[in-house]
């Protein structure tokens, strides 16, 4: 082993290749075991480090470099993820909540540190770790349609205050630990940090807007500009005497308005999420002293005090804001759940404190446990609060016997156009039949679409073969559509990417719906090379029906529509099922699964709303409709059991871009997609700005 370690030290490419293998394989393995991939990276670091096989150490130049980049990238992405527009809408209340959710945890954490024998400097740093938070439950908030709720806006906006303040405390504590530190030196550091923060926030924002305006669509240069801004800001922070992660976070805030949601931001986040940030977590595993970690778990008092102290202090801040602004208990629970997870800033600051000697191994180990617990508990509480808040908003907006369709009428565009990408002859007919049923009812037309990927040379043999194959599929598609009496307008185009070609053609044709066949979204191939469906769902301007049909649509006899709420997406899902059912008088069941603790009056209200939704005049009014509201805490298991007797399951898709560059679907939708064996349609809605 010592010989191999020497080889790794002398040959950085070998250690780099080993890290790439770990990043690729280990998260997939742990996700297959239904464990978080992050836990796998930490475990891999322990297994490969000095406590295990001793193949990697934190002192290896390759590990040091990539881990240093990873920690600044982690804070940079945290800055990018903060929605400044939302912060501006509620900046006063966000500042108030930010103050309380920073000050109370800081005080509680400091007292815990002093109780366990830490010096004042280390105790204050421990308190600052409590103060920051990472709103991991935001994708769940998006799924419930609550991104504009004031309690959510206030909590997300408070993240700016807590992260900046926590990093400021880190800078002061590290500065004090580094040597002689007087009041004048403290004031000098704060003054220089204030000037530096203003220079980064305003300077990079001004420079970025002008650079992006001049470069136009040159994504490569824009990508390099953002990287230069990131590492330049990190180096500048070190130059004034503070930690580089502070400069990285400020750089993320500075270029936030410049990047917005676009391809450059997607590439920036993707590169960090698939390479640098995972290496940082592997490096954390290398730093863990396994015997000390086991000892920390066995002597639980410090760890328990940190967990209880953090939970109590974050809850207290949410409780105070509920009293001040008269929020509902569900909104208080939402604020607490979003401010509970400790990931980005907490981990980065902990590693810095450990490396400079301010924090010992027991704190590092306890923070890792804290991260795992809060990262699991926070989203669970967010889901529970989101369900309650969504119901309250629905009850406030919809009062029986008011028709939900009056609030958001069923949208029917004229003319109604269904785009069907054709690529697989085995699934083409079922997709076209589904599209034909929809288009015929809406008196619209179908656009069978073939996309060939472009080459530098337009006379390349592979391009010509692709075009000829596409023409063959289009000819078959037109002939098939004629059997249903539906107008078909075939379209063949060349584009640099298939997904881009589908999105562009759908926009040009003013499509009302895109119907696509199913493909692998979770396996190794999708992780390595991306997925056409993901890309189309991300960029589309109209709903997308992603279908996996085991039988022709005209043979569907029983259709199950799973509903999470009763907004416009639910109305479109019901209408979609009704049109399919109209072809052969199929039965439709509307199913909603609520938490087992839902009060009886709320369950009756849910049944009433589903009944109103089901009884709307529809093209399938002759079909039998049934309403089911089931109470269960295991939504996936309940849904899968109900789906066993149905020919088709229609699932809604509420999604946003996640930090790994892919799409983050509803937790329920994701698990059902993996475990459901029958026919299904996932009806994806256009991605709203701000999600």
C-alpha positions in Angstrom: 0.0 0.0 0.0 2.8 2.4 0.8 4.3 1.8 -2.7 1.0 2.5 -4.3 0.6 5.7 -2.3 4.0 6.8 -3.4 3.0 6.2 -7.0 -0.2 8.2 -6.5 1.9 11.1 -5.1 4.3 11.0 -8.0 1.6 10.5 -10.7 -1.3 13.0 -10.1 -3.2 11.6 -13.1 -3.6 8.3 -11.4 -5.1 9.8 -8.3 -7.4 12.0 -10.5 -8.6 8.9 -12.4 -9.3 7.2 -9.1 -11.4 10.2 -7.9 -13.3 10.2 -11.1 -14.1 6.5 -10.7 -15.3 7.1 -7.2 -17.5 10.1 -8.2 -19.1 8.1 -11.0 -19.7 4.7 -9.4 -20.2 5.2 -5.7 -23.2 7.6 -5.8 -24.9 5.3 -8.3 -24.4 2.3 -6.0 -25.7 4.1 -2.9 -28.7 5.5 -4.8 -29.4 1.9 -6.0 -29.4 0.9 -2.3 -31.8 3.8 -1.6 -29.2 5.8 0.3 -28.1 9.3 -0.4 -25.2 9.6 -2.9 -23.5 12.1 -0.5 -23.2 9.5 2.1 -21.5 7.3 -0.4 -18.9 10.0 -1.2 -18.1 10.4 2.5 -17.9 6.6 3.0 -15.6 6.3 -0.1 -13.3 8.9 1.5 -13.1 6.9 4.7 -12.6 3.6 2.8 -9.8 5.0 0.6 -8.2 7.2 3.2 -5.7 6.5 6.0 -8.4 4.7 8.1 -9.0 2.3 5.2 -7.1 1.2 2.2 -4.7 4.2 2.4 -4.9 4.9 -1.3 -5.7 8.6 -0.9 -4.8 11.2 1.6 -5.9 14.8 2.0 -2.2 15.9 1.4 -2.1 14.6 -2.1 -1.7 17.6 -4.5 -4.5 16.5 -6.8 -6.9 16.0 -3.8 -5.9 19.3 -2.3 -6.3 21.3 -5.5 -9.7 19.8 -6.5 -11.0 20.0 -2.9 -10.0 23.6 -2.6 -11.8 24.3 -5.9 -14.8 22.3 -4.6 -15.2 24.2 -1.4 -15.2 27.6 -3.2 -17.5 26.2 -5.8 -19.9 25.0 -3.2 -20.3 28.5 -1.7 -20.3 30.0 -5.2 -23.3 27.8 -6.2 -25.0 28.7 -2.9 -24.8 32.4 -3.9 -26.1 31.6 -7.4 -29.1 29.7 -6.0 -30.4 32.7 -4.0 -33.2 34.5 -5.8 -32.3 38.2 -5.4 -35.6 39.3 -6.9 -37.5 37.4 -4.2 -35.3 39.0 -1.6 -36.1 42.5 -2.9 -39.8 41.8 -2.6 -39.6 41.1 1.2 -36.2 42.5 2.2 -37.4 44.0 5.5 -39.1 40.9 6.8 -36.3 38.8 5.3 -33.8 40.8 7.2 -35.8 40.4 10.4 -36.1 36.7 10.1 -32.4 36.5 9.0 -31.4 38.4 12.2 -33.3 36.1 14.5 -32.4 32.8 12.7 -28.7 34.0 12.9 -28.6 35.6 16.4 -30.5 32.9 18.3 -28.5 29.9 16.9 -25.3 31.9 17.4 -26.1 32.4 21.0 -27.2 28.8 21.6 -24.2 27.4 19.8 -21.8 29.6 21.7 -23.3 28.5 25.0 -23.1 24.8 24.0 -19.4 25.3 23.1 -18.6 27.0 26.4 -20.5 24.2 28.3 -18.3 21.6 26.7 -15.1 23.4 27.5 -14.4 25.2 24.2 -12.6 28.5 24.3 -14.5 31.7 23.5 -13.2 31.9 20.0 -14.0 28.3 19.1 -17.4 28.5 20.9 -18.4 31.5 18.8 -17.3 29.8 15.7 -19.4 26.7 16.7 -22.4 29.1 17.1 -21.8 30.6 13.7 -22.1 27.1 12.2 -25.6 26.9 13.6 -26.6 30.2 12.1 -26.4 29.5 8.4 -28.7 27.2 6.6 -29.4 25.7 3.1 -33.0 25.6 2.0 -33.0 22.0 0.6 -36.8 21.8 0.6 -37.2 24.5 -2.1 -37.9 21.9 -4.9 -40.8 20.6 -2.7 -42.1 24.2 -2.3 -42.0 24.5 -6.1 -44.0 21.3 -6.5 -46.8 22.6 -4.2 -46.9 25.9 -6.1 -45.8 28.0 -3.0 -42.8 29.8 -4.3 -44.7 33.2 -4.0 -45.9 32.6 -0.5 -44.6 35.3 1.8 -43.3 32.9 4.4 -41.2 31.1 1.7 -39.9 34.4 0.3 -38.9 35.6 3.7 -37.1 32.4 4.5 -35.2 32.2 1.2 -34.3 35.9 1.5 -33.0 35.4 5.0 -30.5 33.0 3.7 -28.5 35.9 2.3 -28.3 37.5 5.7 -27.4 34.3 7.6 -24.8 33.1 5.2 -23.0 36.5 4.9 -23.1 37.0 8.7 -21.9 33.5 9.4 -19.0 33.8 7.0 -18.1 37.2 8.6 -18.0 35.5 12.0 -15.7 32.8 10.5 -13.4 35.5 9.1 -13.1 37.2 12.5 -12.6 33.9 14.4 -9.9 32.7 12.0 -8.2 36.2 12.2 -8.2 36.1 16.0 -6.8 32.6 16.0 -4.1 33.6 13.5 -2.2 35.9 15.9 -2.3 39.2 17.7 -5.8 40.6 17.2 -6.7 44.0 18.7 -9.8 46.1 18.4 -8.1 48.2 15.7 -7.2 45.2 13.7 -10.8 43.9 14.0 -12.2 47.3 12.8 -9.6 47.3 10.0 -10.6 43.8 8.9 -14.3 44.7 9.0 -13.7 47.9 7.0 -11.6 46.2 4.4 -14.2 43.4 4.1 -17.0 45.9 3.7 -15.1 47.7 0.9 -14.2 44.5 -0.7 -17.8 43.1 -0.6 -19.1 46.3 -2.2 -16.4 46.1 -4.9 -17.3 42.5 -5.7 -21.0 42.9 -5.6 -21.3 46.0 -7.6 -18.1 45.7 -9.7 -18.7 42.2 -10.9 -22.3 42.9 -11.6 -21.5 46.0 -13.6 -18.7 44.3 -15.5 -20.6 41.1 -16.1 -23.6 42.9 -17.6 -21.4 44.7 -20.1 -19.3 41.7 -20.9 -22.3 39.5 -21.6 -23.9 42.2 -23.7 -20.8 42.5 -25.8 -20.2 38.7 -26.2 -23.8 37.9 -27.1 -24.2 34.2 -27.6 -20.5 33.3 -27.1 -21.1 30.9 -24.2 -17.5 29.8 -24.0 -16.2 33.2 -23.2 -19.0 33.9 -20.8 -18.3 30.6 -19.0 -14.6 31.6 -18.7 -15.5 35.1 -17.4 -17.7 33.6 -14.6 -14.9 31.2 -13.6 -12.4 34.1 -13.6 -14.8 36.1 -11.4 -15.2 33.2 -9.0 -11.5 32.5 -8.5 -10.5 36.1 -8.7 -13.0 37.0 -5.9 -11.7 34.0 -3.8 -8.1 35.2 -4.2 -9.1 38.7 -3.4 -10.7 37.6 -0.1 -7.5 35.9 0.9 -5.5 39.0 0.0 -7.5 41.1 2.5 -7.1 38.4 5.2 -10.3 36.4 5.1 -11.2 33.0 3.9 -11.6 32.4 0.2 -15.1 30.9 0.6 -16.4 34.4 1.6 -15.2 35.8 -1.7 -16.7 32.8 -3.6 -20.1 33.4 -2.0 -20.0 37.1 -2.8 -19.0 36.3 -6.4 -22.1 34.0 -6.6 -24.3 36.8 -5.5 -22.6 39.3 -7.8 -23.1 37.3 -11.0 -26.6 36.1 -10.0 -28.4 38.8 -11.9 -26.0 38.5 -14.9 -26.5 34.7 -15.4 -30.1 34.3 -14.4 -31.6 31.0 -15.7 -29.7 30.2 -18.9 -27.2 27.8 -20.6 -24.1 29.4 -19.1 -25.4 29.1 -15.5 -26.4 25.5 -16.3 -22.9 24.7 -17.5 -21.3 26.5 -14.5 -23.4 24.5 -12.0 -23.0 21.3 -13.9 -19.2 21.4 -13.9 -19.0 22.0 -10.2 -21.7 19.5 -9.2 -20.3 16.6 -11.1 -16.6 17.1 -10.4 -15.3 19.6 -7.9 -18.0 19.5 -5.2 -18.1 15.7 -5.0 -14.3 15.7 -4.6 -14.7 18.1 -1.6 -17.1 15.5 0.0 -14.6 12.7 -0.7 -11.9 14.9 1.0 -14.2 15.3 4.0 -14.2 11.5 4.2 -10.4 11.5 4.1 -10.4 13.9 7.1 -12.6 11.8 9.2 -10.8 9.8 11.9 -12.9 6.7 12.0 -12.1 5.7 15.7 -12.8 9.2 16.8 -16.0 9.2 14.7 -17.2 6.0 16.4 -16.2 7.5 19.8 -18.2 10.6 19.0 -21.2 8.5 18.2 -20.8 6.5 21.4 -20.4 9.6 23.5 -23.5 11.3 22.2 -23.8 14.3 24.5 -22.0 16.8 22.3 -23.7 15.6 19.2 -27.1 15.5 20.9 -26.6 19.0 22.3 -25.7 20.3 18.8 -28.8 18.6 17.2 -31.2 19.8 19.9 -29.6 23.3 20.1 -29.8 23.8 16.4 -33.4 22.6 16.1 -34.6 24.6 19.1 -32.9 27.8 18.0 -34.2 27.6 14.4 -37.7 26.8 15.7 -37.5 29.8 18.0 -36.7 32.2 15.2 -39.6 30.9 13.1 -41.9 31.2 16.2 -40.9 34.8 16.7 -41.7 35.7 13.1 -45.0 34.0 13.4 -45.9 36.2 16.3 -44.6 39.4 14.6 -46.2 38.8 11.2 -49.2 36.7 12.2 -48.2 33.7 10.1 -50.2 30.5 10.3 -48.7 27.4 12.1 -48.1 25.8 8.7 -46.1 28.8 7.6 -44.1 28.7 10.8 -43.4 25.0 10.1 -42.4 25.9 6.6 -39.9 28.6 7.8 -38.4 26.2 10.3 -38.1 23.3 7.9 -36.4 25.5 5.2 -33.9 27.0 7.7 -33.1 23.7 9.4 -30.8 21.9 6.9 -27.1 22.5 7.4 -25.1 21.8 4.2 -23.2 24.4 2.1 -21.9 27.2 4.3 -21.9 25.0 7.4 -19.7 22.3 5.9 -17.4 24.8 4.3 -16.9 26.8 7.5 -16.5 23.6 9.6 -13.7 22.3 7.3 -11.9 25.7 7.5 -12.2 25.8 11.3 -10.9 22.2 11.5 -8.0 22.9 9.2 -6.8 26.0 11.1 -7.2 24.2 14.5 -10.2 26.1 15.9 -12.4 23.0 15.9 -11.5 19.5 16.8 -12.4 16.1 15.3 -15.4 15.7 17.6 -17.0 18.9 16.2 -16.3 17.9 12.6 -17.8 14.4 13.2 -20.8 16.0 15.0 -21.4 18.4 12.1 -21.3 15.6 9.6 -24.0 13.8 11.6 -25.9 17.1 11.9 -25.8 17.5 8.1 -27.1 14.0 7.5 -29.9 14.4 10.0 -31.1 17.9 9.1 -30.7 17.2 5.3 -33.2 14.3 5.8 -35.5 15.8 8.4 -35.8 19.3 6.7 -37.4 18.1 3.4 -39.7 15.8 5.3 -41.0 18.7 7.4 -41.2 20.9 4.3 -43.4 18.3 2.5 -45.7 18.2 5.5 -45.9 22.0 5.8 -46.3 22.4 2.0 -49.3 20.1 1.9 -51.0 22.1 4.7 -50.2 25.4 3.1 -51.3 24.3 -0.3 -54.6 23.2 1.1 -55.1 26.4 3.0 -54.4 28.4 -0.2 -56.9 26.3 -2.1 -59.5 26.7 0.6 -59.0 30.5 0.5 -59.3 30.7 -3.3 -61.9 27.9 -3.9 -65.0 27.8 -1.8 -67.6 25.1 -2.7 -69.5 25.1 -4.8 -67.2 27.3 -6.8 -65.8 25.6 -9.9 -62.0 25.2 -9.9 -62.1 25.6 -13.6 -63.4 29.2 -13.2 -60.1 30.2 -11.7 -57.9 28.7 -14.3 -60.0 27.7 -17.4 -58.8 24.8 -19.5 -56.5 26.4 -22.1 -57.2 25.4 -25.7 -55.0 27.1 -28.3 -56.2 27.7 -31.8 -55.1 26.0 -33.9 -54.3 23.0 -31.7 -50.9 21.5 -32.7 -49.4 18.3 -31.3 -45.7 17.7 -32.1 -44.6 14.1 -32.1 -40.9 13.4 -32.4 -40.5 10.1 -34.3 -37.3 8.1 -33.8 -38.3 4.6 -32.7 -40.5 2.6 -35.0 -41.4 0.2 -32.2 -43.2 3.0 -30.2 -44.2 5.4 -33.0 -47.7 4.0 -33.6 -48.9 4.2 -30.0 -47.6 7.8 -29.6 -49.2 8.9 -32.9 -52.5 7.2 -31.9 -52.5 9.1 -28.6 -51.6 12.4 -30.4 -54.4 11.7 -33.0 -57.0 11.2 -30.3 -56.1 14.5 -28.8 -55.7 16.5 -32.0 -59.0 15.1 -33.5 -61.0 16.2 -30.5 -59.4 19.6 -30.5 -59.9 19.9 -34.3 -56.1 20.4 -34.6 -53.3 18.8 -36.5 -50.2 16.6 -35.8 -46.7 17.5 -36.7 -44.6 14.4 -36.9 -41.0 15.6 -36.4 -37.7 14.1 -37.3 -34.5 15.7 -36.1 -31.0 14.9 -37.5 -28.0 16.1 -35.6 -25.9 18.4 -37.7 -22.2 18.0 -38.7 -19.6 20.4 -39.8 -19.9 19.0 -43.4 -23.5 18.9 -44.6 -22.7 16.2 -47.1 -21.5 13.8 -44.4 -22.7 10.2 -45.1 -24.0 9.8 -41.5 -26.1 12.9 -41.8 -27.6 11.8 -45.1 -28.4 8.4 -43.7 -30.1 10.0 -40.7 -32.2 12.2 -43.0 -33.3 9.3 -45.1 -34.3 7.3 -42.0 -36.2 10.3 -40.7 -38.0 10.7 -44.0 -39.0 7.0 -43.9 -40.4 7.4 -40.4 -42.3 10.6 -41.3 -43.9 8.9 -44.3 -45.1 6.1 -42.1 -46.4 8.6 -39.6 -48.4 10.5 -42.2 -50.0 7.3 -43.4 -50.9 6.2 -39.9 -52.5 9.6 -39.0 -54.7 9.5 -42.2 -56.4 6.4 -40.7 -57.7 8.6 -37.9 -58.8 11.4 -40.2 -56.3 13.8 -38.7 -54.2 16.3 -40.7 -50.5 15.5 -40.4 -47.8 18.0 -41.4 -44.4 16.2 -41.4 -41.3 18.2 -40.5 -37.7 17.3 -40.9 -34.9 19.5 -39.6 -31.2 19.6 -38.8 -30.0 20.8 -35.5 -26.9 20.6 -33.3 -28.8 18.6 -30.6 -32.0 16.5 -30.8 -33.6 18.1 -27.8 -32.8 21.6 -29.1 -34.3 20.7 -32.4 -37.5 19.5 -30.7 -37.8 22.6 -28.6 -37.1 24.9 -31.5 -39.5 23.2 -33.9 -42.3 23.1 -31.2 -41.9 26.9 -30.6 -41.9 27.6 -34.4 -45.0 25.5 -34.9 -46.7 27.1 -31.9 -47.3 23.6 -30.5 -50.0 23.1 -27.8 -48.5 19.8 -26.7 -45.4 17.6 -27.3 -45.9 13.8 -27.1 -42.7 11.8 -26.6 -41.8 8.2 -26.0 -40.2 7.0 -22.8 -36.5 6.6 -22.3 -34.0 5.9 -19.5 -33.8 8.9 -17.1 -32.1 7.4 -14.1 -29.5 4.9 -15.3 -25.8 5.1 -16.1 -26.3 6.2 -19.7 -28.5 9.1 -18.7 -26.0 10.1 -16.0 -23.1 10.1 -18.4 -24.6 11.5 -21.6 -27.7 13.4 -20.4 -31.3 12.7 -21.5 -33.3 14.1 -24.4 -36.5 14.1 -22.3 -34.9 16.0 -19.5 -33.6 18.7 -21.9 -37.0 19.1 -23.7 -38.8 19.3 -20.3 -36.4 22.0 -19.2 -36.6 24.1 -22.3 -40.2 23.6 -23.5 -42.8 26.4 -23.8 -45.8 24.0 -23.7 -46.9 20.9 -21.8 -45.1 17.6 -22.6 -46.7 14.2 -22.4 -44.0 11.6 -21.8 -45.6 8.2 -22.5 -44.7 4.6 -21.9 -47.5 2.7 -23.5 -47.7 -1.1 -23.4 -51.0 -1.2 -25.2 -52.6 1.0 -28.0 -54.6 3.9 -26.5 -57.9 2.6 -27.9 -57.5 -0.5 -25.7 -57.3 1.5 -22.4 -60.3 0.7 -20.2 -59.3 2.1 -16.8 -57.3 5.3 -16.3 -55.9 6.5 -13.0 -55.1 10.2 -12.6 -52.9 11.0 -9.6 -53.4 14.5 -8.3 -51.3 16.4 -5.8 -53.3 19.7 -5.8 -56.2 21.3 -7.7 -54.5 24.0 -9.7 -54.3 24.4 -13.4 -51.9 21.4 -13.8 -54.5 19.1 -12.2 -57.3 20.4 -14.5 -55.1 19.7 -17.6 -54.3 16.2 -16.3 -58.0 15.5 -15.9 -58.8 16.8 -19.3 -56.0 14.8 -20.9 -57.4 11.6 -19.4 -61.0 12.5 -20.4 -60.0 12.9 -24.1 -58.2 9.5 -24.0 -61.2 7.9 -22.3 -63.6 9.4 -24.9 -62.3 7.1 -27.6 -63.7 3.9 -25.9 -65.7 5.0 -22.9 -62.9 4.1 -20.4 -63.3 4.6 -16.7 -61.4 7.4 -14.9 -60.4 7.5 -11.3 -59.1 10.7 -9.7 -56.8 9.8 -6.8 -55.4 12.1 -4.1 -53.3 10.7 -1.2 -53.2 13.0 1.8 -51.2 12.6 5.1 -52.7 10.1 7.5 -53.1 12.8 10.1 -55.3 15.0 7.9 -58.4 16.1 9.8 -61.7 14.7 8.7 -63.2 18.1 7.6 -60.2 18.7 5.4 -60.6 15.2 3.8 -64.2 15.9 3.1 -63.2 19.2 1.5 -60.7 17.5 -0.7 -63.3 15.0 -1.8 -65.7 17.8 -2.6 -63.1 19.6 -4.7 -62.2 16.4 -6.6 -65.9 15.8 -7.2 -66.4 19.3 -8.6 -63.3 18.8 -10.8 -64.6 15.4 -12.0 -68.2 16.6 -12.8 -67.2 19.4 -15.2 -68.7 19.2 -18.6 -66.2 17.4 -20.7 -65.8 15.4 -23.9 -65.8 12.3 -21.8 -69.0 13.0 -19.9 -70.2 9.6 -20.9 -67.3 7.9 -19.2 -67.5 6.7 -15.6 -65.6 8.9 -13.1 -64.7 7.9 -9.6 -63.1 10.1 -6.9 -60.8 8.7 -4.2 -59.1 10.5 -1.3 -56.9 8.1 0.7 -55.0 8.9 3.9 -51.5 7.5 4.1 -48.0 8.6 5.0 -46.5 6.3 2.4 -47.8 8.0 -0.8 -45.8 5.9 -3.2 -46.8 2.5 -1.8 -50.5 3.6 -1.8 -50.3 4.9 -5.3 -48.5 1.7 -6.6 -51.1 -0.5 -4.9 -54.0 1.4 -6.5 -52.3 1.4 -9.9 -52.2 -2.4 -10.1 -55.7 -2.7 -11.5 -55.4 0.2 -14.0 -54.4 0.2 -17.7 -52.8 3.7 -17.6 -51.5 6.0 -14.8 -51.3 9.7 -15.5 -48.8 11.5 -13.3 -48.2 15.2 -13.0 -44.6 16.6 -13.1 -43.6 19.6 -11.0 -39.9 20.2 -11.5 -37.0 22.6 -11.3 -33.4 22.5 -12.3 -31.3 20.9 -9.5 -27.7 21.6 -8.5 -26.3 18.6 -10.5 -27.6 20.1 -13.8 -30.5 17.6 -14.1 -34.2 17.9 -13.4 -35.5 17.5 -9.9 -39.0 15.9 -10.1 -41.5 15.5 -7.3 -40.2 12.8 -4.9 -43.4 10.9 -5.4 -43.2 11.1 -9.2 -39.6 10.0 -9.3 -40.1 6.9 -7.1 -43.3 5.9 -9.0 -41.5 6.2 -12.3 -38.8 3.8 -11.0 -41.2 1.2 -9.6 -44.3 1.3 -11.8 -44.3 -1.5 -14.4 -47.5 -0.7 -16.4 -48.4 2.0 -18.9 -48.0 5.6 -17.8 -48.0 9.2 -19.0 -46.0 11.9 -17.2 -47.6 15.2 -18.0 -45.0 17.9 -17.7 -45.9 21.6 -17.5 -43.8 24.5 -18.8 -41.2 25.5 -16.3 -42.1 28.9 -14.8 -39.5 31.6 -14.3 -38.2 31.6 -10.8 -38.4 27.9 -10.3 
